[in-house]
Amino acid sequence: VLACGPTALLSHASGAALWTVRPSAQSLIDVSSPTRAGRTRDGIRAHRLTDFVPADRAIRNGIPVTALPRTLIDLATVVSEGSVEYAIHRAESRGLVTADEIRATLGRLEGHPGTGRVRAIVGAPAHDLDARTNTPQERRFLAICRAAGLPTPRVNEWIALPIASGGLEVDFCWPDARLVVEVDERASHETSRAFRNDRARDRALAAAGWSVIRFAEDDLADAAAVGRDLRDRLRARSPARPPETVGRSR
């Protein structure tokens, strides 16, 4: 960024990696600038920063970077729609940005490359609970919660923890009850490595005061039993307050 001048900002895929919403292993570093500085430097993929306003500039870890709404819009010009959608989901679930903040930037950048793709994502039901799930098993679990009238879980939520990665993303959680549910798909959780990783995750969460329940694919076949188990756990761990049922807007 310094090589591209005082007004340059990390951006696009590199900016998304700095914001920790989408990792990047690319060899070139994306830098945006209102000028042409850095366009011939090795290792830099320079972009012309158009329609720039001061609100598009942020500092993260001491590095000038495009503000997250602008980063997501620029990211949409260089990666697939699915990758952008998941980056937006991660940004929202970690509390880094809101859909309204993204829409405000979209309104200002009408017609800018990437706006159409991002607008389709934030304006569609892609951010309903079902769309936040990653597997059919997770969607099945969410349906069980609805049928049992359970409080609304957060889906694929990032939980900050004092560990090297800074935290973990869990399948479902109820923050008030400090309860996490992981739905283990057989194909991806039966290896020795997955077994060790799952236990390490559970220990890290337990050390931070979270209780973890794991359901295997086959467990979900008995929806009534899963519902009863969750209701008992939530009743035991939740503060006394009216529950918020699944499907009701938060």
C-alpha positions as a Markdown table, in Angstrom:
| # | Residue | x | y | z |
|---|---|---|---|---|
| 1 | Val | 0.0 | 0.0 | 0.0 |
| 2 | Leu | 2.8 | 2.4 | 0.8 |
| 3 | Ala | 4.4 | 1.7 | -2.6 |
| 4 | Cys | 1.2 | 3.1 | -4.3 |
| 5 | Gly | 1.2 | 6.5 | -2.6 |
| 6 | Pro | -0.4 | 8.2 | 0.4 |
| 7 | Thr | -4.0 | 7.9 | -0.9 |
| 8 | Ala | -3.8 | 4.1 | -1.8 |
| 9 | Leu | -5.8 | 1.5 | 0.0 |
| 10 | Leu | -5.7 | -2.3 | 0.2 |
| 11 | Ser | -8.8 | -3.5 | -1.7 |
| 12 | His | -10.7 | -6.3 | -3.5 |
| 13 | Ala | -9.6 | -9.8 | -2.5 |
| 14 | Ser | -6.6 | -8.6 | -0.5 |
| 15 | Gly | -8.9 | -6.2 | 1.4 |
| 16 | Ala | -11.4 | -9.0 | 2.1 |
| 17 | Ala | -8.6 | -11.1 | 3.5 |
| 18 | Leu | -7.5 | -8.3 | 5.8 |
| 19 | Trp | -11.1 | -7.9 | 7.0 |
| 20 | Thr | -11.1 | -11.7 | 7.6 |
| 21 | Val | -14.2 | -12.3 | 5.6 |
| 22 | Arg | -12.6 | -14.3 | 2.8 |
| 23 | Pro | -9.1 | -15.8 | 2.9 |
| 24 | Ser | -6.9 | -15.2 | -0.1 |
| 25 | Ala | -3.8 | -17.2 | -1.3 |
| 26 | Gln | -3.2 | -15.1 | -4.5 |
| 27 | Ser | 0.3 | -14.0 | -5.2 |
| 28 | Leu | -0.6 | -10.4 | -6.2 |
| 29 | Ile | -1.7 | -7.8 | -3.7 |
| 30 | Asp | -4.8 | -5.8 | -4.7 |
| 31 | Val | -4.3 | -2.0 | -4.1 |
| 32 | Ser | -6.7 | 0.8 | -5.2 |
| 33 | Ser | -5.7 | 4.4 | -5.7 |
| 34 | Pro | -7.2 | 7.5 | -7.3 |
| 35 | Thr | -3.9 | 7.8 | -9.2 |
| 36 | Arg | -1.9 | 5.4 | -11.4 |
| 37 | Ala | 0.8 | 4.9 | -8.8 |
| 38 | Gly | 2.0 | 1.3 | -8.4 |
| 39 | Arg | 0.6 | 0.1 | -11.7 |
| 40 | Thr | 4.0 | -1.2 | -12.9 |
| 41 | Arg | 5.3 | -2.6 | -9.6 |
| 42 | Asp | 5.9 | -6.3 | -9.3 |
| 43 | Gly | 3.6 | -8.1 | -6.9 |
| 44 | Ile | 0.9 | -5.5 | -7.0 |
| 45 | Arg | -2.4 | -5.6 | -8.9 |
| 46 | Ala | -3.3 | -2.0 | -9.0 |
| 47 | His | -6.9 | -0.8 | -9.4 |
| 48 | Arg | -8.2 | 2.8 | -10.2 |
| 49 | Leu | -10.2 | 4.0 | -7.2 |
| 50 | Thr | -13.2 | 5.8 | -8.7 |
| 51 | Asp | -16.2 | 7.5 | -7.0 |
| 52 | Phe | -14.1 | 7.7 | -3.8 |
| 53 | Val | -15.4 | 9.5 | -0.6 |
| 54 | Pro | -13.7 | 9.6 | 2.8 |
| 55 | Ala | -16.1 | 7.0 | 4.1 |
| 56 | Asp | -14.6 | 4.5 | 1.8 |
| 57 | Arg | -11.3 | 4.6 | 3.7 |
| 58 | Ala | -10.6 | 2.6 | 6.9 |
| 59 | Ile | -7.6 | 1.5 | 8.9 |
| 60 | Arg | -7.3 | -2.2 | 10.0 |
| 61 | Asn | -4.3 | -3.5 | 11.8 |
| 62 | Gly | -2.5 | -0.3 | 10.9 |
| 63 | Ile | -3.1 | -0.8 | 7.2 |
| 64 | Pro | -5.2 | 1.6 | 5.0 |
| 65 | Val | -7.9 | -0.5 | 3.4 |
| 66 | Thr | -11.2 | 0.2 | 1.7 |
| 67 | Ala | -14.1 | 0.3 | 4.2 |
| 68 | Leu | -15.9 | -3.1 | 4.3 |
| 69 | Pro | -19.0 | -2.2 | 2.3 |
| 70 | Arg | -16.7 | -0.9 | -0.5 |
| 71 | Thr | -14.4 | -3.9 | -0.1 |
| 72 | Leu | -17.4 | -6.3 | -0.6 |
| 73 | Ile | -18.6 | -4.4 | -3.7 |
| 74 | Asp | -15.1 | -4.4 | -5.3 |
| 75 | Leu | -14.7 | -8.1 | -4.3 |
| 76 | Ala | -17.8 | -8.9 | -6.4 |
| 77 | Thr | -15.8 | -7.9 | -9.5 |
| 78 | Val | -13.1 | -10.5 | -9.0 |
| 79 | Val | -14.6 | -13.6 | -7.4 |
| 80 | Ser | -17.8 | -15.7 | -7.9 |
| 81 | Glu | -21.2 | -14.7 | -6.6 |
| 82 | Gly | -21.1 | -17.6 | -4.1 |
| 83 | Ser | -17.9 | -16.3 | -2.7 |
| 84 | Val | -19.2 | -12.8 | -2.3 |
| 85 | Glu | -22.4 | -14.1 | -0.7 |
| 86 | Tyr | -20.4 | -16.0 | 1.9 |
| 87 | Ala | -18.1 | -13.1 | 2.5 |
| 88 | Ile | -21.1 | -10.9 | 3.2 |
| 89 | His | -22.5 | -13.5 | 5.5 |
| 90 | Arg | -19.3 | -13.7 | 7.5 |
| 91 | Ala | -19.0 | -9.9 | 7.7 |
| 92 | Glu | -22.6 | -9.7 | 9.0 |
| 93 | Ser | -22.3 | -12.6 | 11.4 |
| 94 | Arg | -19.2 | -11.1 | 13.0 |
| 95 | Gly | -20.8 | -7.7 | 13.4 |
| 96 | Leu | -18.4 | -6.0 | 11.1 |
| 97 | Val | -21.1 | -4.6 | 8.8 |
| 98 | Thr | -24.8 | -4.5 | 8.4 |
| 99 | Ala | -27.0 | -5.0 | 5.4 |
| 100 | Asp | -28.1 | -1.3 | 5.7 |
| 101 | Glu | -24.5 | -0.1 | 5.6 |
| 102 | Ile | -23.9 | -2.1 | 2.4 |
| 103 | Arg | -27.1 | -0.8 | 0.8 |
| 104 | Ala | -26.1 | 2.8 | 1.6 |
| 105 | Thr | -22.8 | 2.3 | -0.2 |
| 106 | Leu | -24.7 | 0.6 | -3.1 |
| 107 | Gly | -26.9 | 3.6 | -3.4 |
| 108 | Arg | -23.9 | 5.9 | -3.8 |
| 109 | Leu | -22.1 | 3.7 | -6.2 |
| 110 | Glu | -25.1 | 2.9 | -8.5 |
| 111 | Gly | -23.8 | 1.5 | -11.8 |
| 112 | His | -20.3 | 0.8 | -10.4 |
| 113 | Pro | -18.9 | -2.7 | -11.3 |
| 114 | Gly | -20.0 | -5.2 | -8.6 |
| 115 | Thr | -23.0 | -3.3 | -7.3 |
| 116 | Gly | -25.5 | -5.4 | -9.3 |
| 117 | Arg | -24.2 | -8.7 | -7.9 |
| 118 | Val | -24.1 | -7.4 | -4.3 |
| 119 | Arg | -27.5 | -5.8 | -4.6 |
| 120 | Ala | -29.0 | -9.2 | -5.7 |
| 121 | Ile | -27.5 | -10.8 | -2.6 |
| 122 | Val | -28.5 | -8.3 | 0.1 |
| 123 | Gly | -31.9 | -7.7 | -1.4 |
| 124 | Ala | -32.8 | -11.4 | -1.8 |
| 125 | Pro | -33.8 | -14.0 | 0.8 |
| 126 | Ala | -30.2 | -15.1 | 0.8 |
| 127 | His | -29.9 | -13.8 | 4.4 |
| 128 | Asp | -32.9 | -15.7 | 5.8 |
| 129 | Leu | -31.9 | -18.4 | 8.3 |
| 130 | Asp | -32.2 | -21.3 | 5.9 |
| 131 | Ala | -29.9 | -19.6 | 3.3 |
| 132 | Arg | -27.2 | -19.2 | 6.0 |
| 133 | Thr | -26.9 | -23.0 | 6.4 |
| 134 | Asn | -24.2 | -24.8 | 4.6 |
| 135 | Thr | -25.5 | -28.4 | 4.4 |
| 136 | Pro | -28.9 | -30.2 | 4.1 |
| 137 | Gln | -28.3 | -31.5 | 7.6 |
| 138 | Glu | -28.1 | -28.0 | 9.0 |
| 139 | Arg | -31.3 | -27.1 | 7.2 |
| 140 | Arg | -32.9 | -30.3 | 8.7 |
| 141 | Phe | -31.8 | -29.2 | 12.2 |
| 142 | Leu | -33.3 | -25.7 | 11.7 |
| 143 | Ala | -36.6 | -27.3 | 10.6 |
| 144 | Ile | -36.5 | -29.4 | 13.9 |
| 145 | Cys | -36.1 | -26.2 | 15.9 |
| 146 | Arg | -39.1 | -24.6 | 14.1 |
| 147 | Ala | -41.3 | -27.7 | 14.7 |
| 148 | Ala | -40.4 | -27.8 | 18.4 |
| 149 | Gly | -41.0 | -24.0 | 18.8 |
| 150 | Leu | -37.5 | -23.5 | 20.2 |
| 151 | Pro | -35.8 | -20.1 | 20.6 |
| 152 | Thr | -34.2 | -18.8 | 17.4 |
| 153 | Pro | -30.6 | -20.0 | 17.1 |
| 154 | Arg | -27.9 | -18.0 | 15.3 |
| 155 | Val | -26.7 | -19.8 | 12.3 |
| 156 | Asn | -23.0 | -20.2 | 11.3 |
| 157 | Glu | -22.0 | -17.7 | 13.9 |
| 158 | Trp | -18.5 | -16.5 | 14.7 |
| 159 | Ile | -17.6 | -16.8 | 18.4 |
| 160 | Ala | -14.6 | -14.8 | 19.5 |
| 161 | Leu | -12.2 | -16.9 | 21.7 |
| 162 | Pro | -8.8 | -16.4 | 23.2 |
| 163 | Ile | -7.1 | -18.9 | 20.8 |
| 164 | Ala | -4.7 | -18.5 | 17.9 |
| 165 | Ser | -7.4 | -18.1 | 15.2 |
| 166 | Gly | -9.2 | -15.5 | 17.3 |
| 167 | Gly | -12.4 | -17.6 | 17.5 |
| 168 | Leu | -14.5 | -20.3 | 15.9 |
| 169 | Glu | -17.5 | -20.4 | 13.6 |
| 170 | Val | -20.1 | -22.8 | 14.9 |
| 171 | Asp | -23.1 | -24.3 | 13.2 |
| 172 | Phe | -25.8 | -23.0 | 15.6 |
| 173 | Cys | -25.7 | -21.2 | 18.9 |
| 174 | Trp | -27.9 | -19.5 | 21.6 |
| 175 | Pro | -25.7 | -16.8 | 23.1 |
| 176 | Asp | -27.9 | -16.1 | 26.1 |
| 177 | Ala | -27.7 | -19.8 | 27.1 |
| 178 | Arg | -24.1 | -20.1 | 26.0 |
| 179 | Leu | -25.1 | -23.2 | 24.1 |
| 180 | Val | -23.6 | -24.4 | 20.8 |
| 181 | Val | -24.9 | -27.1 | 18.5 |
| 182 | Glu | -22.7 | -28.7 | 15.9 |
| 183 | Val | -24.4 | -30.9 | 13.2 |
| 184 | Asp | -21.7 | -33.4 | 12.1 |
| 185 | Glu | -22.0 | -34.6 | 8.5 |
| 186 | Arg | -20.7 | -38.2 | 8.3 |
| 187 | Ala | -18.4 | -37.6 | 5.3 |
| 188 | Ser | -16.5 | -34.7 | 6.9 |
| 189 | His | -16.4 | -35.7 | 10.6 |
| 190 | Glu | -15.3 | -39.4 | 10.6 |
| 191 | Thr | -11.6 | -38.9 | 9.8 |
| 192 | Ser | -8.9 | -39.0 | 12.6 |
| 193 | Arg | -8.0 | -35.4 | 11.9 |
| 194 | Ala | -11.7 | -34.3 | 12.1 |
| 195 | Phe | -12.1 | -36.2 | 15.3 |
| 196 | Arg | -9.1 | -34.4 | 16.9 |
| 197 | Asn | -10.2 | -31.0 | 15.6 |
| 198 | Asp | -13.7 | -31.4 | 16.9 |
| 199 | Arg | -12.5 | -32.2 | 20.4 |
| 200 | Ala | -10.1 | -29.3 | 20.3 |
| 201 | Arg | -12.9 | -27.0 | 19.3 |
| 202 | Asp | -15.2 | -28.3 | 22.0 |
| 203 | Arg | -12.5 | -27.8 | 24.7 |
| 204 | Ala | -11.9 | -24.2 | 23.5 |
| 205 | Leu | -15.6 | -23.4 | 23.7 |
| 206 | Ala | -16.0 | -25.1 | 27.1 |
| 207 | Ala | -13.1 | -23.1 | 28.5 |
| 208 | Ala | -15.0 | -19.9 | 27.5 |
| 209 | Gly | -18.2 | -21.1 | 29.2 |
| 210 | Trp | -20.0 | -22.6 | 26.2 |
| 211 | Ser | -21.8 | -25.9 | 26.3 |
| 212 | Val | -21.5 | -28.0 | 23.1 |
| 213 | Ile | -23.9 | -30.6 | 21.8 |
| 214 | Arg | -23.1 | -32.6 | 18.7 |
| 215 | Phe | -25.7 | -34.3 | 16.6 |
| 216 | Ala | -24.8 | -36.8 | 13.9 |
| 217 | Glu | -26.8 | -37.1 | 10.7 |
| 218 | Asp | -28.6 | -40.2 | 12.0 |
| 219 | Asp | -29.6 | -38.4 | 15.2 |
| 220 | Leu | -31.7 | -36.0 | 13.2 |
| 221 | Ala | -34.0 | -38.8 | 12.1 |
| 222 | Asp | -35.6 | -38.7 | 15.6 |
| 223 | Ala | -36.8 | -35.1 | 15.5 |
| 224 | Ala | -38.8 | -35.4 | 18.7 |
| 225 | Ala | -35.9 | -36.6 | 20.7 |
| 226 | Val | -33.6 | -33.8 | 19.4 |
| 227 | Gly | -36.3 | -31.2 | 20.2 |
| 228 | Arg | -36.7 | -32.5 | 23.7 |
| 229 | Asp | -33.0 | -32.6 | 24.4 |
| 230 | Leu | -32.6 | -29.0 | 23.2 |
| 231 | Arg | -35.6 | -27.7 | 25.1 |
| 232 | Asp | -34.2 | -29.2 | 28.3 |
| 233 | Arg | -30.7 | -27.8 | 27.7 |
| 234 | Leu | -32.0 | -24.4 | 26.9 |
| 235 | Arg | -34.3 | -24.4 | 29.9 |
| 236 | Ala | -31.5 | -25.3 | 32.2 |
| 237 | Arg | -29.0 | -22.7 | 30.8 |
| 238 | Ser | -31.2 | -19.8 | 29.6 |
| 239 | Pro | -32.1 | -16.7 | 31.8 |
| 240 | Ala | -35.7 | -16.3 | 32.5 |
| 241 | Arg | -37.1 | -14.4 | 29.5 |
| 242 | Pro | -39.8 | -14.9 | 26.8 |
| 243 | Pro | -38.4 | -17.1 | 24.1 |
| 244 | Glu | -38.0 | -15.8 | 20.5 |
| 245 | Thr | -39.3 | -18.5 | 18.2 |
| 246 | Val | -37.6 | -19.5 | 15.0 |
| 247 | Gly | -38.8 | -17.6 | 11.9 |
| 248 | Arg | -39.7 | -14.5 | 13.8 |
| 249 | Ser | -37.6 | -11.5 | 12.8 |
| 250 | Arg | -34.8 | -10.6 | 15.3 |
